[in-house]
Amino acid sequence: MTPVSVGEIVAHAARRAGCDLPVARPAQADLVLGDPMLLERACFNIADNANRHAGGLAAVAVEVSDGRVLARLDDRGPGIPTAERSRIFERFATHRAGGSSSGTGLGLALVAEAVTTHGGTVQYTDADSTGARFVIDLPAWRGS
């Protein structure tokens, strides 16, 4: 594990998934102690899902608050129906937007596992305007 910038990881993952959005980043350090490849993969899974199933990312932001680093990724899709929300981070759970689904249902489960490994959480909420909002909450690195 090494100190890594969540803003840099999120920006790289979004670009890799085909999203060229600016990432709103805090003025203070947004460092967490973690595995950069595992965290990047988690962010990529969310961004890639947004591109494939929800019209892409609408907004991406990172903030630091109360010893936590929060990454917020909002998509342009219709959101996830309330009845399906409790299962989205389970293995093999798929959301059937428009009656069909593609994918294995592993992406968000892997996100949850990666974030939990780093002492954090991931949550789904509705975005401010429309679509889904995924919030990754990780403990900030305080130095050695």
N, C-alpha and C positions, 0 to 999 in steps of 0.2 A: 504494500500500500504506500502511496505517495501523495503529497498535497497536489491537488488538481483544481483548476478553475472550472466551476460549473458552467459559467457563461461561455467559455471556450468550447467545452464539450457539447453543450446544447447547440451552439452555432455550427460547429463542425457536423454534428449529426443531422441537423436540418438541411444544410447544404448537400450532404451526401444523399439525403432522401429526395433531393430536387427542389427544396424550398429555399428561395433566396430572399428571406425576410431579415430585416435587422433585428437583432436581439437586444431588447432593453436590458441594460446591465446596471448594477449599483455602482456608486462611486467607491465604496469600500471593497475590500478583498472578498471574493466569493469562493474561497477555497474550502474544499472538503478533503478528508483523508480517504483515498480510495484507489480502486483499480480503474484507470482511465478507459481501458478497452471495454470493461464490463458496463461502466456508466454510459459510455458513448453508445453502446449497443442498445441499452435501455431507452435512451432518448431517440435513437434512430428508429426503434420499433414504433414508438408513438408517432413520430413524424411520417414514417412510411405508411402507417395505417391511415393517417390523415390524408395523404396523397392518394392512396388507393381506394379509400372508402368514403371520404368526407370532403372532397373538394379542395384539399390542401390545408396548410396551416394559415390561420388568420392573424395570429399574434403569438409572439414568443417573448418571455420576460424572465429575468432572474432577479431575485431580491434577497437581501440579508436582513433577518429580523430575529432578535432574542436568541442569538447563538445558533440559528438555523439558516440554511441556504435553501431557498424555494425556487424551483424552476416551473414555470407555468407555460403550457403549450395549449393553445386554443385552435380548434379546427373550424372549418366552414360548413360542416355537415349538419344533419338534422338533430344530432344528439343521440343519446341512447335511451330507449324507452325505460321508464321507471321499473317495470317488471323484470328487465334484463340486467339492471345495474348491479345487483348483488353478486352476480356470477362472472363479471367481465374479467376479473383477474384470476379466475380458475383455469386450469389446463383444459384445453379442448372446448372451451366456451366460445361460441361465435355469435355475433350479432347479425341478424338477417335483415339488413336494410333493404326495403323494397321487395321482400320475400325471398331473396337469394343471398347466399354468403359464399365468399371465396376465402381461402386460407384455412389454416389448421386449428386456430384457436390457441396457439401457443405464445404469440407475441406479447400480449399483455401479462400473461402468467410469468414469462421470463422477465418482464419489466419489474413486476412485484418482487420476484426472487432476488434480482440484482439490487434493488433499492433496499430490501430488508437486510441483505448481506452487509450493506453499508450503514446499518443502524437507522434507516429512514423508513418513510412510508410513501405510498403513492395513492392518490385519491382521484376519483372522477366527480366533477360537478358540471353543471351547465355553464357555458361561457356567458359573458355579459350580454352579447347580442344574440347569437345563435350558435348552435353546435356544441361540441364537447370541450371541456377543459380538463386537462390532466395536470395535477400538481405533484411534483416530486419534492419531498421535504427531507433534507439531509442535515446531520449535525455539522456545523461549521468547524473547520480546523482552527485551533487556537495557537498553533505553533508548538515547538518542542519544549 
